[in-house]
Amino acid sequence: MVDTFSLLLTHGLILLACWRLLGRNDLDDESGGETRDLLGRPRETRDRHDA
């Protein structure tokens, strides 16, 4: 039988993560994306018509 504590703990952590994600200011930001990659380098921009 599955332990009740493990179910409450995992579901509580998932609920906490969702609560923190919903509280972020950039959640509803539609500015068009980041201009830098994860390492802080400027992203290369390509025109969509050149493809």
DAUR-V414725 format. One record per residue. N is the residue number from 1. SS is DSSP state (H for helix, E for strand, - for the rest). Layout:
{{N;SS} {N;SS}}
//
This chain:
{{1;-} {2;-} {3;-} {4;H} {5;H} {6;H} {7;H} {8;H} {9;H} {10;H} {11;H} {12;H} {13;H} {14;H} {15;H} {16;H} {17;H} {18;H} {19;H} {20;H} {21;H} {22;H} {23;-} {24;-} {25;H} {26;H} {27;H} {28;H} {29;-} {30;-} {31;-} {32;-} {33;-} {34;-} {35;-} {36;E} {37;-} {38;-} {39;-} {40;-} {41;-} {42;E} {43;-} {44;-} {45;-} {46;-} {47;-} {48;H} {49;H} {50;H} {51;-}}
//
